[in-house]
Amino acid sequence: MDNVINENVEKAISNIEENKNIYATGRVVRVNKYNIEVSGLNDVSFYEAIDVNNKASGYVMGIYPNKIIVSLVEIKEEVVPGDIVYALKKEFKCLFSPDSMGKVIDIFGHDLIAGKSFEKTVEVPIENPTTPIMDRAPVTREFLTGIIGIDLMYPIGRGQRQLIFGDKKTGKTQIALDAIVNQKGKKMVCIYVAIGKTKKEVKDIYFELTKRVAASYTIIIASFNDELPTRTYLTPYVATSIAEIFMMQKYDVLVVFDDLKKHADVYREISLTSKKTPGRDAYPSDIFYTHSRLLEKGAQHISGGSITMLPIVETKSGDITDYISTNIISICDGQLVLSAKSFARGEKPAINYGLSVSRLGGAVQTPDMKKVGSKLRRELLSYLEVRSVYELANIDEMSKELQKKMRDGKVMISKLKQYKFSPKSKEEMKAEFTFLFEENTEPEKKPDNESKPDNEKKEESNSNTPNQENQEEQKN
């Protein structure tokens, strides 16, 4: 502790000697809750750290000809017009501790469960430069969630971005938690990002993961619903910067964003209070860029590490064509659509297999999984097409082919049901659907002549000739 104090004192003295303690100043012109307008600060950059007369601190969010917009992330006293504002000539950074594994933390190095700060912390930038294309490798390794309907039919690869979206209370978060639990013993670092959730929801998630020994390789980065929106906005970016640290150390990382719809709403609120011109659905015009520069960090790095992303988006009334959903669909490599109707029927996980997509598909699957998965997907989608029409019909009045399709379809749906936190291994998944290949293993019955070689057919025809002549002679 004494060494740290001495280092800070020596650094302050050297800054004074080199005139580095001289800062540009401006004044607060307008205050909008957590956003302030400042005049007089012209030589600043985005994300530059700002101090407001020791009352508050934040970063530069917007730069205009005669003013700048500062987002405040920490407010100690009320900020009023006329307060002096200092540009600190350094990038605004957050704090992260290597001891955060298995903890619930925020972006400033606080342990939210224990209610204290970590002793050892490092500064983390809000955003790093995007990984260049030349430093990326193809996504070819499988990422197993333990969920049959995903791993067999809509597989995910390490380094992929797979969107999970659906209505409220359809099991979106549960799929992500199942995926985290299934990474036990697979050398995967998991980061769960709670965006705008209540403290109770985050605690429940933490205790569920702890119960299943999944917290030991998981970091929960939380921003609660009663915090400043500016903190909530920064949380997923800081979480991604932390994930990049692990990736560069050749770790595979899973990042779950729960959820980006709340993140979009927070950014809309911040933008409207800072007088940005609203666009479609009152979202600012740069909302697409806000999420694209976040999700493009998901990649397979040539060093061997990877970042797999599972963003979650909540929809309303099953509308998957709303503004935010369509934006993120176009950014990701596939989507898992959850159906409230399937959830109500007890078909959990409530995946809508007709609308879900994985653009990588079998490229990340082993040949045996790909064989079973492709067969299952074809048969299941064929069944779902006719189920809505024939489900209530009398099965005895159907053709034999349709009867078999309906019976097999019900078996497939029942085998796709899984309780939460009950992941399946690849062997268990394949064993569940061996019945789909049973009829293919049976040899087809052919007529006697067709089943014999040609030379035998000729001998038989020759041997039959005398008998036919004898019969003709008897008739004559």
N, C-alpha and C positions, 0 to 999 in steps of 0.2 A: 504493500500500500504506500509506504514511504517513497519507494522508487517511482511510482506513478506520479505522486505529488511533485517530486523533484524534477521529473521530466516535464511536467506541465509548467512549472515555474521557469525552468530554463528555456522552454519554447516561447513563453510569453516575453521573457527578457530579450531573446534574440529577435522577436518580431518588432519590439520597440526600437532596438538598435538599428534595424534595417528599414524602419518606417513602414512596416507591414501592418501596423495597427491603425492605419488611416483608412477609414471606410467612407464610401459615398453615402450621402444621406438624402432622404426625401421626407415628405410629410403625408400623413393620412388625409385623403380628401373625402372619402365616403366609406362607411362601414355597412356591410351586408352580412350580418351574423358571423360567418367563418370566412368570408371573402372581403378584402379591403381594396380600395383603389388608392394608389399612391402616385403622387406627382413629384418630379424632380429627380427621379432615378432613371437615367437614360442608358447607362452603360451596365446593363445586366443581361443575364442569359436565362433560358428556361431551366427550371429546377435549381436555381441558385438559392442558397440559404438566406433567409431574411430574419432580422430581429426587430421587433417593434418596441423600442424603449424599455426592454426587459419585461414587458407586459405579456408578450406573445411571440411565437416563432412560427415560421412557415417557409414556403418556397414560392418562387415566381411561377405563376401558372399561365399568364397571358401578357403579351407585350404589344402596346399600341403607341401611336406617334407621341401622344402627350401624357400617357399614364401607363402604369403596369397594374396587373391584377395579382394579388398575393393571396394564396390559400393558407389559412392558419391551421396548424395541426396541434398546437398546444396553446391554450389561453389561460394565463395565470390571473390577469386582471382585465377589467373591461377596457377595450380599445375604443378611443374616441377620435373624431376628426382633429387634426392638429398634432397628433403624436408623431415623434421623430421615428423614422424608419431607416435601418442600417442594412446595406447590402454587404454581406460578409465575405464576398469574393471566393466562395467555395461552394461545391455542389452539396445540395441537401441530401444527407444519407441517413439510413436507419441502422439499427443495431441488431446483431444476431450473435447468439452464443453457441459454440459447439456442444455445450451441455444441454441443448434444448430437446434432444431426442427423448421421446416419451413424455413430453410436457405440452401444456397449452400455453402459447406465448402470443405476444402482440409484436408489432413491427419495431418496437423500441427496446427490446431485450428484457421484457418483464415476464416473469412466471405468473400467469393469471390464477392458477390454482393455489400456489403457495403465497401469492400476494407480495412478492419481492422481486428485486432485480438480480440478474445473473452477474457474477463477479467478472468473468472473462467474456468479453464481447468484442466483436469486430464490426467495422463499418461496412454496410452493404448499400450499394447504389440502388436507386429506385429502378432504373433500367440500364441494362448493358446493351452494347451493339448486338444486332441479330447475328446468329451464327451464319457465316457465309455458305453459299451452296457448295463450294469446293471442300468445305470441312464437314459436310454431311455425307452419310452413307445410306444405301438403300435400307428400307425397313423390311427385314426378313425373319427376325426372331419373334416367336409367339409370346404373347402376354396372356396368361391364363387367369380368368376371373373365377373359375370354379363353377360358373353358371352354364348349364348345358346349352340353353338356347343361344347363348352368346358364343361360347368357345367352339361349338360345332357349326353353327350356321352363319354367324356374323363375327368372325374372329377379329381380335385386336392384336396388333404387333407392337413391340417395344419401340417407342418413338412415334407412335400414331396419336392422332387427336380424334377422339370419338365422343361425339355429343350425346348426352342423355337428356331427353326432354319429354315432358308430359304434364298433365294437370296436377294440381295440389293433391297430396296424399295418394300417390300412385306408386310409391316405392322407388323414387329416383335416388334418394340418398342411400337407401338400403343396398342398391346395386353397387354403388361406389364403396360402401363399407364392406360388402362381401368380397369385392375385388381386393381391398386392403388386407382383409383377414387371410385371403388365399395366397398372399405373398410371403407367408411365414417360411423361413428357411430358403428363400430364393434370392438372397442378397439384393433386395430391393429396398430403397429408401422411399417411404410414403409421406407425402405432405398433403394434409387435408386443410383446405382454406375455407373457413366459415365466414361468409360475407353477410353481414346484417342479421345474424341469427340472435336469438335470445340466449342469455347465460344458461338457462336450464337446458336448452337444446344442445348446446356445446358440451355441457357437463355429462349429459346422457350419452352422447357420442363417445366422449372420453372414457367413461366407465365401461361401455360396451366393448371398446377396443382393448381396454385393460383386462377385462374379464377373459378375453380370448387370446391373451399374450401377444396382441398385435401392436400395443402401444410402444413396445421396446424398439420398433423400427419405424415409428410414425411420429411426425411433428404436426401438431394442430396449431395453425396460425389463425387467430380469431379476431374479428372486428364486430363488436356487438351492435345491436340495433339502437342503443342509446348513446353511441359515440358520435363524434364529429364526422359528418359525411366525407370530409377530406381524408381522414384516416381510413375509412372504409374503401375509398377510391384507390388508395395506394396499396392496400393489403395484397391483392393478387399479383401486382407487379413485384413487390418485395419478395413474395413467396417464390416467384419464378426466378428472381436473381439468386435466391438461396439454392433453388434446384440446380441452377447452372454451376454453382460452386461444386456441388456433389457430382454433377455430370463430368466436369473437367477433371475430377479425381477418379474417373472411370467407373462411377456407380450408375446403376440403372435407377431412375427416379420416377415415381408416379405422383402426379399432381392432380388433385380433385378440386375444382372450383364450384362451390355450392353457395349461391348460384349466381350466374352472370346476369340474369334478369334484374336482380336487386342491384347489382353493380351498375347496370345501365341506368336504372332509375336514380341511383345516387349521382351518377355523372350528369344526368339531365337536370337534377336539382341544383348541382353546383354551377352548371352552365347557365341556367336561367337566372340565378341570383347574381351571376357576373355579367349579365346583360348580353349573352351570346344570342344570336338570332336563331330561333327554333326552326326546325324543318319538319320532316314527316313525323307524325304522332308526337309532336312537341319535343322530339329528341334533337340534339344539335347535329349538324351535318357531318361532324367528324366522329360520330359514334361508331361507325364501321372501323375506322382507323384505330379507335380506342381499343377495340377487341382484337383486331387483326394483328397488331404489333405485340399483343400479349400472347396470342395462341400460336403465332409463327415460331415461338421459341421451342415448341415441341419438335424434337428431332432425334435421329440416331447419329451420334457424332462419330467421326472416323477414329477417335481415340478408343472407342469401345463403350463409352457411357451413352446414356439416352435419357430423354425426358418424354414420358408418356402422359398425355393430358386427357382428363375426363371432365370437360365442362358440363355443368348442369344448368338447364334453363326451364323455368316454369311457364306453362302455357295456360290459357283460359278457354274452357269449353272445347278442348281438343283442337284448337285452332293452331296448326303448325305453320301457317302462312303469315303470321304477324311479323312485324318489322325486325325485332331482335332475333327471333328464331331463324328467319331466312338469312339474315346476315351471318349468323354463326354457322349455319348449315354450309354456306358457301366457303367458309374458312376451314372447316374441319374435313377429315378424311372419311366421314361416315356418321351415321346417327342411329341411336336406339330410341325408338318412339314407344312410349308407354301409354297404355289405353286404360281409361277409367272404367270402361265397359268390361274389359277383361279382368280388371281388379275386382269389380263387383261380383263377377262370376266365380271368383276364387282361383283364377288362373294366375298364380304368382310364381315368378316375377311376371308382371302384366305387360309383357313385350308385345307390341303389334308387329307380328312377323311379316306382314305384307308391306308395311311402310318403312321398316328398318333397313339399313344399308351399311355395308362395310366395303369401302372402295378398294381396300387391299385384298380382301377376300382370302382365297386359298394360298396366296403368296407367302403367308406367314404360318401356314398349317403344315403338319407332317402329312405324308401321303395317306396314312391310314385314317387320320382325322378328316382329311379332305374327302376321302371316299365316302365315309359315313355321313359327313355333314352335307355334301351335295345331294346325296340320295334323300336324306331327311328333309332338306329344304324343298326339294321338288314335290315330294309326297305330301308334306304338310301344307304348302301353299295350294296344291291341287284340292286338298280336303277343305281348306278354309273358303275356297271359292264356292263350293257347293253347300257348305254347312248352313249358311244363312237361309238357303232355299229349302233344303230337305231335312233340317234338324227336327222339325215337329211332324214330319211325315211318317207314315207307317212303314217300317223297314221291310216288312214282309211283301209289300207291294212293289219294292224296287227290284231292279235287275241285280243279278248276282255280282256283277262288277261294281255297281254302286253300293251294294250292301257291304262288300269287302272294303271299299274306300271309306265308308262311314265308320265301320268297326275299327279299322287301322287308324283312322284319324283320331278317334276318341282315345285309343291307346297312346298315340303320340302325345296328345295334349296332356294326358295324365302323367306320362313319364317326364314331360318338360316342367311339371310343377316342382318347386323346391322350397323348402322352409328356409327362412333367413339364417345366415351364418352356418350353412351346411354345404360347403363346397364339395364338388365331385372331382375325382381324378380323371385323367384321360381314359384309363382302362375302364372305369365305372361308366363313363359316358358311352363309350363304344359298346359295352356289354348291354346297355339298356335298349339298343336299337338293332340288335342282331336279327330280330324277326323280320326286318325289312328286306333281308337278303335270303331268307329261307326258300322262297319259291324259285329263286334263281339257281339254287344249288341242286334242285331236283331235275334229273334228265328229262327232256321232253319225250313223250311217247310217240313213236313213229310206226307206220305200217311195217309188217314183217319184211316185205320186199325192200323197203327203203332203208331198213336198219342193217341189211346185209351187204357185203361187198359185191361189186359188179360180176366178178367171176363166179361167185356162188349163185347169183341170179341166173347166169347163163346155164350153169350145170343143172339147176332145177328145171329150167325151161326145156333143156334137152332130155332130162329124165322124165318129164311129163309127156313128151311126144309119143313114146311107145304106148303108154297107158291110153292116151287119147285115140291112137290107132286101134287098139284092142277093143275100146268101147264102141268105135264106129263099126268094127267088124261084127261085134255082138248084135248091134242094132240091125245091120244088114242081114 
